[in-house]
Amino acid sequence: MPDTKKAVALGYQKTQEAIPKVIAKGYGHLAQEIINKAQLFDINIFSNEALVDALIKLELNDDIPIELYQSVAELFAWLTKIETAS
């Protein structure tokens, strides 16, 4: 599926031990539905193909693996900066 659209949504509870989880993922039409839903609720969309490729391999409700903590932390920092600027 090299040319197929992909999307992954992460969820995060702001508790001390919270780890982001995969809450939605999909290819093609499902990926577009995930993107549409994010836009409908004014959720910022971050595009990083390598990160999506790594996350889409996870199962729904899986915690992100420790190897992706740095990348996801940078993503959440970016989101916080965007939300603060709005």
Residue pairs with C-beta under 8 A, 6 or more apart in sequence:
1 27
1 28
4 27
4 28
4 31
5 27
5 28
5 31
5 32
5 35
6 25
6 26
6 27
6 31
6 49
6 52
6 53
6 56
7 24
7 25
7 26
7 30
7 31
7 32
7 34
7 35
7 52
8 22
8 24
8 25
8 34
8 52
8 55
8 56
9 22
9 23
9 24
9 25
9 34
9 38
10 20
10 21
10 22
10 23
10 55
10 64
10 72
10 75
11 20
11 21
11 22
11 23
12 18
12 20
12 21
12 76
19 63
19 64
20 63
20 64
20 72
20 76
21 61
21 62
21 63
21 64
22 55
22 58
22 59
22 60
22 61
22 62
22 64
23 60
23 61
24 34
24 60
25 34
25 55
25 56
25 58
25 60
26 33
26 34
27 56
35 45
37 43
38 44
38 45
39 45
44 79
44 82
44 83
46 75
46 78
46 79
48 71
48 75
51 68
51 71
51 72
51 75
54 67
54 68
54 71
55 64
55 68
58 64
58 65
64 72
